């Protein structure tokens, strides 16, 4: 998939990272993601599918290989986490656990009806909203073996979590899911109701 010399993940790893992100985005867009203690996500009119960004993969790997809590590079949103290797945990299990923890942040608070991002969200559900920001379409992740734990880093662009802007455009009507895709993209009505570029649609 990637030809860059520093992009050393396997296609299996890339696919796992990408599919887990897009499944979460689809769950939110279709009203199935858990929000707060007892709620579900609002339908989304403009949730775009993510694409893997090969040129950024090496950067994510390098950040993970520091085995320290990294600082987000300029121009990127970032999620990072350490996952304990106890019990012989393999990397695919660690990736599943990491993204599950980020997703589950969404259960910590209710979202406003207009889906506007507020400053207090950054410290409570910010990891989840980075995964869900409607036009954050480029993803690159990396990981490293840090003795007794895995370091996992994902980079997102364009950046989301912008105070005063919408996480995505909500609708109460199921018929309007994926109704407002950007001009360059179309809705995949048959699969997950995310917005895709034409080349990615059957």
C-alpha atoms as a printed R data frame, in Angstrom:
    type eleno elety resid chain resno       x       y      z
1   ATOM     1    CA   UNK     A     1   0.000   0.000  0.000
2   ATOM     2    CA   UNK     A     2   2.771   2.455  0.943
3   ATOM     3    CA   UNK     A     3   6.057   2.946 -0.946
4   ATOM     4    CA   UNK     A     4   7.757   5.411  1.417
5   ATOM     5    CA   UNK     A     5  10.922   3.990  2.992
6   ATOM     6    CA   UNK     A     6   9.897   4.957  6.518
7   ATOM     7    CA   UNK     A     7   6.359   3.574  6.144
8   ATOM     8    CA   UNK     A     8   7.056   0.150  7.607
9   ATOM     9    CA   UNK     A     9   3.687  -1.049  8.899
10  ATOM    10    CA   UNK     A    10   2.129  -4.090  7.296
11  ATOM    11    CA   UNK     A    11  -0.982  -3.674  5.166
12  ATOM    12    CA   UNK     A    12  -2.793  -5.700  7.833
13  ATOM    13    CA   UNK     A    13  -1.889  -3.087 10.458
14  ATOM    14    CA   UNK     A    14  -2.909  -0.207  8.200
15  ATOM    15    CA   UNK     A    15  -6.220  -1.853  7.396
16  ATOM    16    CA   UNK     A    16  -6.948  -2.499 11.066
17  ATOM    17    CA   UNK     A    17  -6.295   1.105 12.077
18  ATOM    18    CA   UNK     A    18  -8.317   2.491  9.163
19  ATOM    19    CA   UNK     A    19 -11.267   0.122  9.475
20  ATOM    20    CA   UNK     A    20 -11.611   0.681 13.217
21  ATOM    21    CA   UNK     A    21 -11.700   4.440 12.677
22  ATOM    22    CA   UNK     A    22 -14.212   4.272  9.829
23  ATOM    23    CA   UNK     A    23 -16.437   1.812 11.686
24  ATOM    24    CA   UNK     A    24 -16.588   4.264 14.580
25  ATOM    25    CA   UNK     A    25 -17.383   7.127 12.218
26  ATOM    26    CA   UNK     A    26 -20.106   5.044 10.566
27  ATOM    27    CA   UNK     A    27 -21.554   4.039 13.941
28  ATOM    28    CA   UNK     A    28 -21.771   7.691 14.964
29  ATOM    29    CA   UNK     A    29 -23.185   8.790 11.607
30  ATOM    30    CA   UNK     A    30 -25.893   6.122 11.744
31  ATOM    31    CA   UNK     A    31 -26.885   6.809 15.344
32  ATOM    32    CA   UNK     A    32 -25.317   3.728 16.938
33  ATOM    33    CA   UNK     A    33 -22.400   5.185 18.908
34  ATOM    34    CA   UNK     A    34 -22.854   5.398 22.663
35  ATOM    35    CA   UNK     A    35 -22.837   8.962 24.009
36  ATOM    36    CA   UNK     A    36 -22.930   9.894 27.685
37  ATOM    37    CA   UNK     A    37 -24.354   7.377 30.134
38  ATOM    38    CA   UNK     A    38 -27.544   6.427 28.324
39  ATOM    39    CA   UNK     A    39 -27.586   8.122 24.937
40  ATOM    40    CA   UNK     A    40 -26.722   7.501 21.301
41  ATOM    41    CA   UNK     A    41 -25.114   9.680 18.674
42  ATOM    42    CA   UNK     A    42 -27.131  11.921 16.405
43  ATOM    43    CA   UNK     A    43 -27.233  11.061 12.714
44  ATOM    44    CA   UNK     A    44 -24.608  12.811 10.587
45  ATOM    45    CA   UNK     A    45 -25.181  14.574  7.275
46  ATOM    46    CA   UNK     A    46 -21.532  15.121  6.362
47  ATOM    47    CA   UNK     A    47 -19.341  12.400  7.878
48  ATOM    48    CA   UNK     A    48 -16.478  11.664  5.484
49  ATOM    49    CA   UNK     A    49 -14.637   8.352  5.357
50  ATOM    50    CA   UNK     A    50 -10.982   8.425  6.360
51  ATOM    51    CA   UNK     A    51  -8.136   7.525  4.003
52  ATOM    52    CA   UNK     A    52  -4.685   6.222  4.937
53  ATOM    53    CA   UNK     A    53  -1.917   8.798  4.486
54  ATOM    54    CA   UNK     A    54   1.307   6.971  3.604
55  ATOM    55    CA   UNK     A    55   3.609  10.045  3.749
56  ATOM    56    CA   UNK     A    56   2.687  10.582  7.411
57  ATOM    57    CA   UNK     A    57   3.059   6.974  8.541
58  ATOM    58    CA   UNK     A    58   6.794   7.224  9.194
59  ATOM    59    CA   UNK     A    59   6.233  10.289 11.360
60  ATOM    60    CA   UNK     A    60   3.677   8.419 13.483
61  ATOM    61    CA   UNK     A    61   6.051   5.462 13.843
62  ATOM    62    CA   UNK     A    62   8.919   7.735 14.892
63  ATOM    63    CA   UNK     A    63   6.756   9.385 17.557
64  ATOM    64    CA   UNK     A    64   5.747   5.971 18.897
65  ATOM    65    CA   UNK     A    65   9.358   4.777 18.927
66  ATOM    66    CA   UNK     A    66  10.323   7.494 21.407
67  ATOM    67    CA   UNK     A    67   8.452   5.398 24.005
68  ATOM    68    CA   UNK     A    68   7.498   8.688 25.666
69  ATOM    69    CA   UNK     A    69   4.307  10.713 25.578
70  ATOM    70    CA   UNK     A    70   4.730  12.607 22.289
71  ATOM    71    CA   UNK     A    71   3.765  16.141 21.377
72  ATOM    72    CA   UNK     A    72   1.498  16.565 18.378
73  ATOM    73    CA   UNK     A    73   3.406  17.789 15.299
74  ATOM    74    CA   UNK     A    74   2.322  21.103 13.794
75  ATOM    75    CA   UNK     A    75  -0.661  20.698 11.502
76  ATOM    76    CA   UNK     A    76  -1.873  17.427 12.998
77  ATOM    77    CA   UNK     A    77  -4.317  16.221 15.575
78  ATOM    78    CA   UNK     A    78  -2.903  13.305 17.544
79  ATOM    79    CA   UNK     A    79  -3.986  10.488 19.832
80  ATOM    80    CA   UNK     A    80  -1.380   8.486 21.723
81  ATOM    81    CA   UNK     A    81  -1.507   5.758 24.332
82  ATOM    82    CA   UNK     A    82   0.558   3.067 26.041
83  ATOM    83    CA   UNK     A    83  -0.965  -0.409 26.160
84  ATOM    84    CA   UNK     A    84   0.355  -2.956 28.651
85  ATOM    85    CA   UNK     A    85   1.681  -6.166 27.082
86  ATOM    86    CA   UNK     A    86   0.647  -8.304 30.069
87  ATOM    87    CA   UNK     A    87  -0.672 -11.744 29.210
88  ATOM    88    CA   UNK     A    88   1.243 -11.973 25.953
89  ATOM    89    CA   UNK     A    89  -0.878  -9.362 24.195
90  ATOM    90    CA   UNK     A    90  -0.055  -9.084 20.502
91  ATOM    91    CA   UNK     A    91  -0.085  -5.810 18.593
92  ATOM    92    CA   UNK     A    92  -3.449  -6.359 16.877
93  ATOM    93    CA   UNK     A    93  -5.037  -6.809 20.315
94  ATOM    94    CA   UNK     A    94  -3.248  -3.703 21.584
95  ATOM    95    CA   UNK     A    95  -4.527  -1.640 18.639
96  ATOM    96    CA   UNK     A    96  -8.080  -2.823 19.318
97  ATOM    97    CA   UNK     A    97  -7.723  -1.923 23.003
98  ATOM    98    CA   UNK     A    98  -6.212   1.494 22.272
99  ATOM    99    CA   UNK     A    99  -8.897   2.596 19.849
100 ATOM   100    CA   UNK     A   100 -11.570   1.170 22.119
101 ATOM   101    CA   UNK     A   101 -10.364   3.399 24.947
102 ATOM   102    CA   UNK     A   102 -10.390   6.451 22.690
103 ATOM   103    CA   UNK     A   103 -13.894   5.633 21.423
104 ATOM   104    CA   UNK     A   104 -15.226   5.026 24.912
105 ATOM   105    CA   UNK     A   105 -14.345   8.567 25.952
106 ATOM   106    CA   UNK     A   106 -17.579   9.518 24.200
107 ATOM   107    CA   UNK     A   107 -19.490   7.914 27.077
108 ATOM   108    CA   UNK     A   108 -18.102  10.477 29.535
109 ATOM   109    CA   UNK     A   109 -20.438  13.321 28.608
110 ATOM   110    CA   UNK     A   110 -23.502  14.178 26.557
111 ATOM   111    CA   UNK     A   111 -23.089  16.101 23.325
112 ATOM   112    CA   UNK     A   112 -24.981  19.304 22.498
113 ATOM   113    CA   UNK     A   113 -27.768  19.010 19.950
114 ATOM   114    CA   UNK     A   114 -25.944  21.248 17.489
115 ATOM   115    CA   UNK     A   115 -22.738  19.163 17.899
116 ATOM   116    CA   UNK     A   116 -20.618  22.252 18.550
117 ATOM   117    CA   UNK     A   117 -17.219  21.496 20.075
118 ATOM   118    CA   UNK     A   118 -16.529  23.302 23.352
119 ATOM   119    CA   UNK     A   119 -13.315  23.863 25.280
120 ATOM   120    CA   UNK     A   120 -14.251  21.471 28.090
121 ATOM   121    CA   UNK     A   121 -14.626  18.619 25.602
122 ATOM   122    CA   UNK     A   122 -10.892  18.550 24.859
123 ATOM   123    CA   UNK     A   123  -9.944  17.005 28.209
124 ATOM   124    CA   UNK     A   124 -12.936  14.664 28.461
125 ATOM   125    CA   UNK     A   125 -13.878  13.377 25.010
126 ATOM   126    CA   UNK     A   126 -11.193  14.971 22.844
127 ATOM   127    CA   UNK     A   127  -9.659  11.665 21.781
128 ATOM   128    CA   UNK     A   128 -13.012  10.435 20.489
129 ATOM   129    CA   UNK     A   129 -13.874  13.673 18.699
130 ATOM   130    CA   UNK     A   130 -10.531  13.629 16.881
131 ATOM   131    CA   UNK     A   131 -11.610  10.264 15.488
132 ATOM   132    CA   UNK     A   132 -15.032  11.648 14.548
133 ATOM   133    CA   UNK     A   133 -14.337  15.133 13.206
134 ATOM   134    CA   UNK     A   134 -16.315  15.184  9.972
135 ATOM   135    CA   UNK     A   135 -13.615  16.469  7.589
136 ATOM   136    CA   UNK     A   136 -10.567  14.960  9.278
137 ATOM   137    CA   UNK     A   137 -10.069  12.562  6.410
138 ATOM   138    CA   UNK     A   138  -6.372  11.667  6.502
139 ATOM   139    CA   UNK     A   139  -5.105   9.090  8.977
140 ATOM   140    CA   UNK     A   140  -1.674   7.670  9.698
141 ATOM   141    CA   UNK     A   141  -0.758   5.605 12.733
142 ATOM   142    CA   UNK     A   142   2.308   3.867 14.086
143 ATOM   143    CA   UNK     A   143   3.369   1.724 16.987
144 ATOM   144    CA   UNK     A   144   6.488   0.580 18.790
145 ATOM   145    CA   UNK     A   145   7.465  -2.144 21.233
146 ATOM   146    CA   UNK     A   146   8.543  -0.387 24.439
147 ATOM   147    CA   UNK     A   147   9.687  -3.346 26.581
148 ATOM   148    CA   UNK     A   148   6.619  -4.031 28.754
149 ATOM   149    CA   UNK     A   149   4.138  -1.982 26.719
150 ATOM   150    CA   UNK     A   150   3.216  -0.876 23.232
151 ATOM   151    CA   UNK     A   151   3.291   2.779 22.251
152 ATOM   152    CA   UNK     A   152   0.534   3.618 19.752
153 ATOM   153    CA   UNK     A   153   0.192   6.955 17.947
154 ATOM   154    CA   UNK     A   154  -2.338   8.163 15.373
155 ATOM   155    CA   UNK     A   155  -2.061  11.406 13.412
156 ATOM   156    CA   UNK     A   156  -5.099  13.181 11.978
157 ATOM   157    CA   UNK     A   157  -5.411  15.853  9.310
158 ATOM   158    CA   UNK     A   158  -6.907  18.293  8.653
159 ATOM   159    CA   UNK     A   159  -7.081  18.961 12.371
160 ATOM   160    CA   UNK     A   160 -10.388  18.906 14.230
161 ATOM   161    CA   UNK     A   161 -11.422  19.751 17.789
162 ATOM   162    CA   UNK     A   162 -11.902  23.409 16.900
163 ATOM   163    CA   UNK     A   163 -13.807  25.300 19.573
164 ATOM   164    CA   UNK     A   164 -17.035  26.772 18.228
165 ATOM   165    CA   UNK     A   165 -17.193  24.483 15.189
166 ATOM   166    CA   UNK     A   166 -19.338  21.397 14.658
167 ATOM   167    CA   UNK     A   167 -17.935  17.911 15.182
168 ATOM   168    CA   UNK     A   168 -20.270  17.006 12.354
169 ATOM   169    CA   UNK     A   169 -23.562  18.315 10.958
170 ATOM   170    CA   UNK     A   170 -26.371  16.538 12.828
171 ATOM   171    CA   UNK     A   171 -29.866  15.621 11.694
172 ATOM   172    CA   UNK     A   172 -32.840  14.063 13.466
173 ATOM   173    CA   UNK     A   173 -34.085  12.466 10.268
174 ATOM   174    CA   UNK     A   174 -32.654   9.094  9.231
175 ATOM   175    CA   UNK     A   175 -33.375   9.985  5.596
176 ATOM   176    CA   UNK     A   176 -30.860  12.831  5.725
177 ATOM   177    CA   UNK     A   177 -27.864  10.759  6.849
178 ATOM   178    CA   UNK     A   178 -24.988  11.451  4.453
179 ATOM   179    CA   UNK     A   179 -27.142  14.022  2.637
180 ATOM   180    CA   UNK     A   180 -24.622  16.870  2.744
181 ATOM   181    CA   UNK     A   181 -21.354  15.397  1.480
182 ATOM   182    CA   UNK     A   182 -18.750  17.849  0.123
183 ATOM   183    CA   UNK     A   183 -19.006  18.533 -3.609
184 ATOM   184    CA   UNK     A   184 -16.074  16.272 -4.381
185 ATOM   185    CA   UNK     A   185 -17.579  13.259 -2.586
186 ATOM   186    CA   UNK     A   186 -20.641  11.049 -2.681
187 ATOM   187    CA   UNK     A   187 -22.539   9.006 -0.127
188 ATOM   188    CA   UNK     A   188 -22.121   5.245 -0.019
189 ATOM   189    CA   UNK     A   189 -25.784   4.476  0.603
190 ATOM   190    CA   UNK     A   190 -25.347   0.734  0.269
191 ATOM   191    CA   UNK     A   191 -22.554   0.289  2.813
192 ATOM   192    CA   UNK     A   192 -21.922   2.668  5.711
193 ATOM   193    CA   UNK     A   193 -23.412   6.047  4.713
194 ATOM   194    CA   UNK     A   194 -20.083   7.847  4.836
195 ATOM   195    CA   UNK     A   195 -18.915  10.322  2.200
196 ATOM   196    CA   UNK     A   196 -16.314   8.895 -0.208
197 ATOM   197    CA   UNK     A   197 -14.373  10.210 -3.207
198 ATOM   198    CA   UNK     A   198 -15.625   8.762 -6.491
199 ATOM   199    CA   UNK     A   199 -12.592   6.505 -6.916
200 ATOM   200    CA   UNK     A   200 -13.402   4.709 -3.645
201 ATOM   201    CA   UNK     A   201 -16.985   3.872 -4.602
202 ATOM   202    CA   UNK     A   202 -17.996   0.765 -6.565
